[in-house]
Amino acid sequence: MERGSARGRVRRGFRRWFRPLLLVVATAFFVALYQSWIRIPANIAPWGDVELDRPPGWLARMQINSLASDSAACIAALDRSQLRYRRTPVRPIRNGCGLEAAVRPLQSHIRYNRPFDISCGMMAALYWYEAELQRLAQQHLGTSIARIDQLGTYACRNVNSADTGRRSQHATANAIDIAGFRLADGRTISILKDWGRETPQGHFLADARDEACRFFNVVLSPNYNQLHANHFHLDLGGFRMCR
Ligand SMILES: [Zn+2]
């Protein structure tokens, strides 16, 4: 009885002080943040600039999507990074095809087999993705990637090159098709030949697909359909699919 009522007093006291205490702690936290007494690393908080040379955090795809919808912020993010690129002359969108706020990478983390123009948002996502690919190559293959073999970014066509239907993300260079990789030690990795195999190359590709889903809205691998047997399709369209 004695103990019970003492415990009851503690509980009532806790209830009375809990909310004011929480308010004081929360206020102190926000004041400390505002005054920069505590700093949150780049790319972790939902506010602040995206820093493409710093590791991506759990909000990476959300941050990429906000860059994709704000070309000035996107170009500014590219400018703050080590990426060397040039702006692609605008080709106004007609009949669902065109290039607006597109860029051509000149020097990125990894070289490509041939030059390409791509939307700014896609370039930001690729830049982060390339750094993750290098990490995966070291982990699975003990070497780095010297070259990415891509099949194309811009093509004025419909989804799956069909005669009717909606425009592909390729029609605005908001997509890239990646067919394989050349490693620094001369080995090559082909999505057509190495996908689904129990080899270091196969494991690298499986992880590369999973990692792509952190940065791109749509990721289609050979698992999706026969049309993708020889490449990964990556895009920043309005859908979400990771196959
Ligand atoms: Zn594609």
py3Dmol code that shows the C-alpha trace and the ligand (Angstrom):
import py3Dmol

protein = """\
ATOM      1  CA  MET A   1       0.000   0.000   0.000  1.00  0.00           C
ATOM      2  CA  GLU A   2       2.770   2.421   1.070  1.00  0.00           C
ATOM      3  CA  ARG A   3       4.967   1.375  -1.888  1.00  0.00           C
ATOM      4  CA  GLY A   4       2.050   1.489  -4.305  1.00  0.00           C
ATOM      5  CA  SER A   5       1.133   5.070  -3.477  1.00  0.00           C
ATOM      6  CA  ALA A   6       4.789   6.167  -3.613  1.00  0.00           C
ATOM      7  CA  ARG A   7       5.042   4.652  -7.072  1.00  0.00           C
ATOM      8  CA  GLY A   8       1.811   6.394  -7.993  1.00  0.00           C
ATOM      9  CA  ARG A   9       3.257   9.750  -6.920  1.00  0.00           C
ATOM     10  CA  VAL A  10       6.351   9.168  -9.053  1.00  0.00           C
ATOM     11  CA  ARG A  11       4.181   8.237 -12.010  1.00  0.00           C
ATOM     12  CA  ARG A  12       1.991  11.316 -11.592  1.00  0.00           C
ATOM     13  CA  GLY A  13       5.087  13.507 -11.221  1.00  0.00           C
ATOM     14  CA  PHE A  14       6.558  12.007 -14.375  1.00  0.00           C
ATOM     15  CA  ARG A  15       3.339  12.638 -16.274  1.00  0.00           C
ATOM     16  CA  ARG A  16       3.241  16.236 -15.120  1.00  0.00           C
ATOM     17  CA  TRP A  17       6.878  16.981 -16.062  1.00  0.00           C
ATOM     18  CA  PHE A  18       7.255  14.833 -19.155  1.00  0.00           C
ATOM     19  CA  ARG A  19       5.728  17.245 -21.690  1.00  0.00           C
ATOM     20  CA  PRO A  20       7.455  20.431 -20.452  1.00  0.00           C
ATOM     21  CA  LEU A  21      10.748  18.523 -20.303  1.00  0.00           C
ATOM     22  CA  LEU A  22      10.286  17.221 -23.853  1.00  0.00           C
ATOM     23  CA  LEU A  23       9.531  20.776 -25.008  1.00  0.00           C
ATOM     24  CA  VAL A  24      12.718  22.104 -23.376  1.00  0.00           C
ATOM     25  CA  VAL A  25      14.856  19.326 -24.906  1.00  0.00           C
ATOM     26  CA  ALA A  26      13.307  19.806 -28.382  1.00  0.00           C
ATOM     27  CA  THR A  27      13.750  23.596 -28.183  1.00  0.00           C
ATOM     28  CA  ALA A  28      17.379  23.221 -27.088  1.00  0.00           C
ATOM     29  CA  PHE A  29      17.963  20.822 -29.992  1.00  0.00           C
ATOM     30  CA  PHE A  30      16.548  23.199 -32.598  1.00  0.00           C
ATOM     31  CA  VAL A  31      18.392  26.202 -31.145  1.00  0.00           C
ATOM     32  CA  ALA A  32      21.633  24.173 -31.247  1.00  0.00           C
ATOM     33  CA  LEU A  33      20.944  23.216 -34.864  1.00  0.00           C
ATOM     34  CA  TYR A  34      20.088  26.798 -35.816  1.00  0.00           C
ATOM     35  CA  GLN A  35      23.222  28.137 -34.159  1.00  0.00           C
ATOM     36  CA  SER A  36      25.292  25.371 -35.830  1.00  0.00           C
ATOM     37  CA  TRP A  37      26.512  24.153 -32.420  1.00  0.00           C
ATOM     38  CA  ILE A  38      25.709  20.721 -33.722  1.00  0.00           C
ATOM     39  CA  ARG A  39      26.223  19.898 -37.373  1.00  0.00           C
ATOM     40  CA  ILE A  40      24.462  17.248 -39.370  1.00  0.00           C
ATOM     41  CA  PRO A  41      26.675  15.750 -42.121  1.00  0.00           C
ATOM     42  CA  ALA A  42      25.752  16.679 -45.710  1.00  0.00           C
ATOM     43  CA  ASN A  43      23.038  14.605 -47.422  1.00  0.00           C
ATOM     44  CA  ILE A  44      21.615  13.264 -44.139  1.00  0.00           C
ATOM     45  CA  ALA A  45      19.047  15.977 -43.319  1.00  0.00           C
ATOM     46  CA  PRO A  46      16.073  16.635 -45.618  1.00  0.00           C
ATOM     47  CA  TRP A  47      17.108  20.321 -45.805  1.00  0.00           C
ATOM     48  CA  GLY A  48      20.333  21.911 -47.045  1.00  0.00           C
ATOM     49  CA  ASP A  49      22.259  21.517 -50.301  1.00  0.00           C
ATOM     50  CA  VAL A  50      22.951  18.144 -51.859  1.00  0.00           C
ATOM     51  CA  GLU A  51      26.709  17.541 -51.892  1.00  0.00           C
ATOM     52  CA  LEU A  52      27.480  15.021 -54.635  1.00  0.00           C
ATOM     53  CA  ASP A  53      31.102  14.553 -53.541  1.00  0.00           C
ATOM     54  CA  ARG A  54      29.964  13.454 -50.080  1.00  0.00           C
ATOM     55  CA  PRO A  55      28.487  10.003 -49.464  1.00  0.00           C
ATOM     56  CA  PRO A  56      24.766   9.718 -50.207  1.00  0.00           C
ATOM     57  CA  GLY A  57      22.485   9.156 -47.234  1.00  0.00           C
ATOM     58  CA  TRP A  58      19.118   7.488 -46.750  1.00  0.00           C
ATOM     59  CA  LEU A  59      17.343  10.343 -48.597  1.00  0.00           C
ATOM     60  CA  ALA A  60      19.423  10.020 -51.780  1.00  0.00           C
ATOM     61  CA  ARG A  61      16.601   9.231 -54.201  1.00  0.00           C
ATOM     62  CA  MET A  62      14.366  11.944 -52.723  1.00  0.00           C
ATOM     63  CA  GLN A  63      17.216  14.454 -53.077  1.00  0.00           C
ATOM     64  CA  ILE A  64      17.872  13.359 -56.667  1.00  0.00           C
ATOM     65  CA  ASN A  65      14.182  13.816 -57.468  1.00  0.00           C
ATOM     66  CA  SER A  66      14.168  17.327 -56.037  1.00  0.00           C
ATOM     67  CA  LEU A  67      17.245  18.201 -58.125  1.00  0.00           C
ATOM     68  CA  ALA A  68      15.529  16.708 -61.180  1.00  0.00           C
ATOM     69  CA  SER A  69      12.560  19.038 -60.680  1.00  0.00           C
ATOM     70  CA  ASP A  70      14.693  22.179 -60.116  1.00  0.00           C
ATOM     71  CA  SER A  71      17.232  22.611 -62.904  1.00  0.00           C
ATOM     72  CA  ALA A  72      18.949  25.639 -61.286  1.00  0.00           C
ATOM     73  CA  ALA A  73      19.531  23.685 -58.055  1.00  0.00           C
ATOM     74  CA  CYS A  74      20.628  20.670 -60.087  1.00  0.00           C
ATOM     75  CA  ILE A  75      23.212  22.594 -62.126  1.00  0.00           C
ATOM     76  CA  ALA A  76      24.441  24.244 -58.914  1.00  0.00           C
ATOM     77  CA  ALA A  77      24.897  20.789 -57.314  1.00  0.00           C
ATOM     78  CA  LEU A  78      26.918  19.613 -60.355  1.00  0.00           C
ATOM     79  CA  ASP A  79      28.999  22.811 -60.166  1.00  0.00           C
ATOM     80  CA  ARG A  80      29.861  22.153 -56.505  1.00  0.00           C
ATOM     81  CA  SER A  81      31.101  18.646 -57.370  1.00  0.00           C
ATOM     82  CA  GLN A  82      34.307  17.503 -59.079  1.00  0.00           C
ATOM     83  CA  LEU A  83      32.359  16.459 -62.178  1.00  0.00           C
ATOM     84  CA  ARG A  84      33.505  18.155 -65.379  1.00  0.00           C
ATOM     85  CA  TYR A  85      30.696  18.614 -67.861  1.00  0.00           C
ATOM     86  CA  ARG A  86      29.230  20.975 -70.401  1.00  0.00           C
ATOM     87  CA  ARG A  87      25.674  22.119 -70.870  1.00  0.00           C
ATOM     88  CA  THR A  88      23.895  20.565 -73.835  1.00  0.00           C
ATOM     89  CA  PRO A  89      22.244  23.114 -76.165  1.00  0.00           C
ATOM     90  CA  VAL A  90      18.495  23.164 -75.457  1.00  0.00           C
ATOM     91  CA  ARG A  91      16.328  21.291 -77.925  1.00  0.00           C
ATOM     92  CA  PRO A  92      12.780  22.414 -76.968  1.00  0.00           C
ATOM     93  CA  ILE A  93      10.451  19.535 -76.229  1.00  0.00           C
ATOM     94  CA  ARG A  94       8.200  18.843 -79.230  1.00  0.00           C
ATOM     95  CA  ASN A  95       5.927  15.880 -79.547  1.00  0.00           C
ATOM     96  CA  GLY A  96       7.320  14.554 -76.263  1.00  0.00           C
ATOM     97  CA  CYS A  97      10.950  14.601 -77.401  1.00  0.00           C
ATOM     98  CA  GLY A  98      13.720  17.070 -76.604  1.00  0.00           C
ATOM     99  CA  LEU A  99      16.552  18.094 -74.313  1.00  0.00           C
ATOM    100  CA  GLU A 100      16.085  20.647 -71.555  1.00  0.00           C
ATOM    101  CA  ALA A 101      18.637  21.158 -68.772  1.00  0.00           C
ATOM    102  CA  ALA A 102      20.734  18.327 -70.179  1.00  0.00           C
ATOM    103  CA  VAL A 103      24.478  17.967 -69.726  1.00  0.00           C
ATOM    104  CA  ARG A 104      27.344  16.061 -71.316  1.00  0.00           C
ATOM    105  CA  PRO A 105      29.860  14.601 -68.839  1.00  0.00           C
ATOM    106  CA  LEU A 106      33.502  15.234 -69.779  1.00  0.00           C
ATOM    107  CA  GLN A 107      35.164  13.722 -66.734  1.00  0.00           C
ATOM    108  CA  SER A 108      33.332  11.807 -64.050  1.00  0.00           C
ATOM    109  CA  HIS A 109      34.308   9.062 -61.557  1.00  0.00           C
ATOM    110  CA  ILE A 110      34.313   6.550 -64.434  1.00  0.00           C
ATOM    111  CA  ARG A 111      34.801   6.938 -68.196  1.00  0.00           C
ATOM    112  CA  TYR A 112      32.163   5.827 -70.714  1.00  0.00           C
ATOM    113  CA  ASN A 113      32.542   4.019 -74.024  1.00  0.00           C
ATOM    114  CA  ARG A 114      31.101   6.980 -75.912  1.00  0.00           C
ATOM    115  CA  PRO A 115      29.881  10.519 -75.201  1.00  0.00           C
ATOM    116  CA  PHE A 116      26.250  11.164 -74.295  1.00  0.00           C
ATOM    117  CA  ASP A 117      23.833  13.905 -73.267  1.00  0.00           C
ATOM    118  CA  ILE A 118      21.630  13.256 -70.250  1.00  0.00           C
ATOM    119  CA  SER A 119      19.195  15.163 -68.030  1.00  0.00           C
ATOM    120  CA  CYS A 120      20.817  16.983 -65.119  1.00  0.00           C
ATOM    121  CA  GLY A 121      18.958  14.895 -62.532  1.00  0.00           C
ATOM    122  CA  MET A 122      20.153  11.684 -64.177  1.00  0.00           C
ATOM    123  CA  MET A 123      23.730  12.997 -64.212  1.00  0.00           C
ATOM    124  CA  ALA A 124      23.560  13.738 -60.487  1.00  0.00           C
ATOM    125  CA  ALA A 125      22.226  10.221 -59.826  1.00  0.00           C
ATOM    126  CA  LEU A 126      24.841   8.626 -62.099  1.00  0.00           C
ATOM    127  CA  TYR A 127      27.646  10.513 -60.376  1.00  0.00           C
ATOM    128  CA  TRP A 128      26.631   9.094 -56.996  1.00  0.00           C
ATOM    129  CA  TYR A 129      25.996   5.681 -58.548  1.00  0.00           C
ATOM    130  CA  GLU A 130      29.452   5.551 -60.184  1.00  0.00           C
ATOM    131  CA  ALA A 131      31.120   6.055 -56.795  1.00  0.00           C
ATOM    132  CA  GLU A 132      29.055   3.185 -55.343  1.00  0.00           C
ATOM    133  CA  LEU A 133      29.928   0.987 -58.354  1.00  0.00           C
ATOM    134  CA  GLN A 134      33.622   1.551 -57.649  1.00  0.00           C
ATOM    135  CA  ARG A 135      33.090   0.448 -54.055  1.00  0.00           C
ATOM    136  CA  LEU A 136      31.248  -2.709 -55.229  1.00  0.00           C
ATOM    137  CA  ALA A 137      33.974  -3.502 -57.796  1.00  0.00           C
ATOM    138  CA  GLN A 138      36.618  -3.370 -55.065  1.00  0.00           C
ATOM    139  CA  GLN A 139      34.474  -5.534 -52.803  1.00  0.00           C
ATOM    140  CA  HIS A 140      33.596  -8.272 -55.328  1.00  0.00           C
ATOM    141  CA  LEU A 141      36.415  -8.121 -57.858  1.00  0.00           C
ATOM    142  CA  GLY A 142      39.342  -6.513 -56.048  1.00  0.00           C
ATOM    143  CA  THR A 143      39.792  -3.880 -58.733  1.00  0.00           C
ATOM    144  CA  SER A 144      38.181  -0.725 -60.077  1.00  0.00           C
ATOM    145  CA  ILE A 145      35.983  -0.029 -63.094  1.00  0.00           C
ATOM    146  CA  ALA A 146      37.829   1.634 -65.954  1.00  0.00           C
ATOM    147  CA  ARG A 147      34.876   2.082 -68.293  1.00  0.00           C
ATOM    148  CA  ILE A 148      31.091   1.835 -68.379  1.00  0.00           C
ATOM    149  CA  ASP A 149      29.608   0.573 -71.636  1.00  0.00           C
ATOM    150  CA  GLN A 150      26.336   2.366 -72.260  1.00  0.00           C
ATOM    151  CA  LEU A 151      23.916   1.764 -75.117  1.00  0.00           C
ATOM    152  CA  GLY A 152      22.204   5.137 -75.156  1.00  0.00           C
ATOM    153  CA  THR A 153      20.473   7.923 -73.272  1.00  0.00           C
ATOM    154  CA  TYR A 154      18.542  10.058 -75.767  1.00  0.00           C
ATOM    155  CA  ALA A 155      16.184   8.517 -78.334  1.00  0.00           C
ATOM    156  CA  CYS A 156      12.927  10.047 -79.576  1.00  0.00           C
ATOM    157  CA  ARG A 157      10.743   6.980 -79.136  1.00  0.00           C
ATOM    158  CA  ASN A 158       7.937   5.381 -77.155  1.00  0.00           C
ATOM    159  CA  VAL A 159       8.301   2.877 -74.317  1.00  0.00           C
ATOM    160  CA  ASN A 160       9.749  -0.393 -75.705  1.00  0.00           C
ATOM    161  CA  SER A 161       9.982   1.348 -79.114  1.00  0.00           C
ATOM    162  CA  ALA A 162       6.270   0.602 -79.631  1.00  0.00           C
ATOM    163  CA  ASP A 163       4.333   2.396 -82.406  1.00  0.00           C
ATOM    164  CA  THR A 164       1.775   3.690 -79.918  1.00  0.00           C
ATOM    165  CA  GLY A 165       1.686   4.405 -76.201  1.00  0.00           C
ATOM    166  CA  ARG A 166       3.546   6.841 -74.008  1.00  0.00           C
ATOM    167  CA  ARG A 167       6.963   8.338 -74.632  1.00  0.00           C
ATOM    168  CA  SER A 168       9.975   6.600 -73.120  1.00  0.00           C
ATOM    169  CA  GLN A 169      12.100   8.477 -70.566  1.00  0.00           C
ATOM    170  CA  HIS A 170      14.774   8.169 -73.268  1.00  0.00           C
ATOM    171  CA  ALA A 171      12.776  10.723 -75.314  1.00  0.00           C
ATOM    172  CA  THR A 172      14.001  13.425 -72.896  1.00  0.00           C
ATOM    173  CA  ALA A 173      17.392  11.827 -72.072  1.00  0.00           C
ATOM    174  CA  ASN A 174      16.029  11.055 -68.628  1.00  0.00           C
ATOM    175  CA  ALA A 175      17.343   7.477 -68.847  1.00  0.00           C
ATOM    176  CA  ILE A 176      20.455   5.444 -69.609  1.00  0.00           C
ATOM    177  CA  ASP A 177      20.980   1.839 -70.705  1.00  0.00           C
ATOM    178  CA  ILE A 178      24.112   0.180 -69.301  1.00  0.00           C
ATOM    179  CA  ALA A 179      25.348  -3.013 -70.984  1.00  0.00           C
ATOM    180  CA  GLY A 180      28.525  -3.766 -69.066  1.00  0.00           C
ATOM    181  CA  PHE A 181      31.808  -2.711 -67.554  1.00  0.00           C
ATOM    182  CA  ARG A 182      35.504  -2.912 -68.332  1.00  0.00           C
ATOM    183  CA  LEU A 183      37.699  -3.397 -65.274  1.00  0.00           C
ATOM    184  CA  ALA A 184      41.067  -1.789 -64.638  1.00  0.00           C
ATOM    185  CA  ASP A 185      42.744  -5.237 -64.904  1.00  0.00           C
ATOM    186  CA  GLY A 186      41.316  -5.761 -68.402  1.00  0.00           C
ATOM    187  CA  ARG A 187      38.438  -8.108 -67.502  1.00  0.00           C
ATOM    188  CA  THR A 188      34.979  -7.268 -68.812  1.00  0.00           C
ATOM    189  CA  ILE A 189      31.559  -7.761 -67.252  1.00  0.00           C
ATOM    190  CA  SER A 190      28.567  -8.183 -69.513  1.00  0.00           C
ATOM    191  CA  ILE A 191      24.985  -8.047 -68.301  1.00  0.00           C
ATOM    192  CA  LEU A 192      24.013 -10.457 -71.098  1.00  0.00           C
ATOM    193  CA  LYS A 193      26.633 -13.059 -70.120  1.00  0.00           C
ATOM    194  CA  ASP A 194      27.221 -12.561 -66.407  1.00  0.00           C
ATOM    195  CA  TRP A 195      23.767 -11.729 -65.019  1.00  0.00           C
ATOM    196  CA  GLY A 196      22.381 -14.362 -62.639  1.00  0.00           C
ATOM    197  CA  ARG A 197      25.629 -16.327 -62.391  1.00  0.00           C
ATOM    198  CA  GLU A 198      27.236 -17.485 -59.148  1.00  0.00           C
ATOM    199  CA  THR A 199      30.525 -15.775 -59.964  1.00  0.00           C
ATOM    200  CA  PRO A 200      32.171 -12.601 -58.604  1.00  0.00           C
ATOM    201  CA  GLN A 201      30.972 -10.872 -61.792  1.00  0.00           C
ATOM    202  CA  GLY A 202      27.427 -12.137 -61.251  1.00  0.00           C
ATOM    203  CA  HIS A 203      27.433 -11.042 -57.597  1.00  0.00           C
ATOM    204  CA  PHE A 204      28.776  -7.642 -58.604  1.00  0.00           C
ATOM    205  CA  LEU A 205      25.908  -7.201 -61.098  1.00  0.00           C
ATOM    206  CA  ALA A 206      23.282  -8.290 -58.557  1.00  0.00           C
ATOM    207  CA  ASP A 207      24.554  -5.713 -56.059  1.00  0.00           C
ATOM    208  CA  ALA A 208      24.893  -3.093 -58.815  1.00  0.00           C
ATOM    209  CA  ARG A 209      21.198  -3.551 -59.634  1.00  0.00           C
ATOM    210  CA  ASP A 210      20.202  -3.263 -55.942  1.00  0.00           C
ATOM    211  CA  GLU A 211      22.379  -0.189 -55.465  1.00  0.00           C
ATOM    212  CA  ALA A 212      20.845   1.479 -58.548  1.00  0.00           C
ATOM    213  CA  CYS A 213      17.456   1.351 -56.809  1.00  0.00           C
ATOM    214  CA  ARG A 214      18.805   3.797 -54.200  1.00  0.00           C
ATOM    215  CA  PHE A 215      19.328   6.495 -56.832  1.00  0.00           C
ATOM    216  CA  PHE A 216      16.969   5.892 -59.763  1.00  0.00           C
ATOM    217  CA  ASN A 217      13.179   5.686 -59.781  1.00  0.00           C
ATOM    218  CA  VAL A 218      13.042   2.891 -62.334  1.00  0.00           C
ATOM    219  CA  VAL A 219      15.637   0.130 -62.563  1.00  0.00           C
ATOM    220  CA  LEU A 220      15.010  -2.691 -65.038  1.00  0.00           C
ATOM    221  CA  SER A 221      17.377  -5.659 -65.277  1.00  0.00           C
ATOM    222  CA  PRO A 222      17.201  -8.952 -67.220  1.00  0.00           C
ATOM    223  CA  ASN A 223      14.802 -10.085 -64.437  1.00  0.00           C
ATOM    224  CA  TYR A 224      12.181  -7.725 -65.861  1.00  0.00           C
ATOM    225  CA  ASN A 225      11.782  -9.030 -69.417  1.00  0.00           C
ATOM    226  CA  GLN A 226      13.583 -10.295 -72.488  1.00  0.00           C
ATOM    227  CA  LEU A 227      13.979  -6.749 -73.862  1.00  0.00           C
ATOM    228  CA  HIS A 228      16.344  -6.050 -70.948  1.00  0.00           C
ATOM    229  CA  ALA A 229      18.408  -9.247 -71.233  1.00  0.00           C
ATOM    230  CA  ASN A 230      21.523  -7.308 -72.214  1.00  0.00           C
ATOM    231  CA  HIS A 231      21.280  -4.087 -70.168  1.00  0.00           C
ATOM    232  CA  PHE A 232      20.163  -2.243 -67.064  1.00  0.00           C
ATOM    233  CA  HIS A 233      17.654   0.505 -67.867  1.00  0.00           C
ATOM    234  CA  LEU A 234      17.858   3.336 -65.298  1.00  0.00           C
ATOM    235  CA  ASP A 235      15.524   6.346 -65.334  1.00  0.00           C
ATOM    236  CA  LEU A 236      14.040   9.156 -63.250  1.00  0.00           C
ATOM    237  CA  GLY A 237      10.478   8.995 -64.538  1.00  0.00           C
ATOM    238  CA  GLY A 238       7.414   9.276 -62.326  1.00  0.00           C
ATOM    239  CA  PHE A 239       7.091   5.539 -61.703  1.00  0.00           C
ATOM    240  CA  ARG A 240       8.834   3.473 -59.066  1.00  0.00           C
ATOM    241  CA  MET A 241      10.044   0.051 -60.137  1.00  0.00           C
ATOM    242  CA  CYS A 242      13.050  -1.989 -59.072  1.00  0.00           C
ATOM    243  CA  ARG A 243      13.202  -5.262 -61.006  1.00  0.00           C
TER     244      ARG A 243
END
"""
ligand_1 = """\
1
ZN
Zn 16.365 2.120 -71.538
"""
view = py3Dmol.view(width=600, height=400)
view.addModel(protein, "pdb")
view.setStyle({"model": 0}, {"cartoon": {"style": "trace"}})
view.addModel(ligand_1, "xyz")
view.setStyle({"model": 1}, {"stick": {}})
view.zoomTo()
view.show()
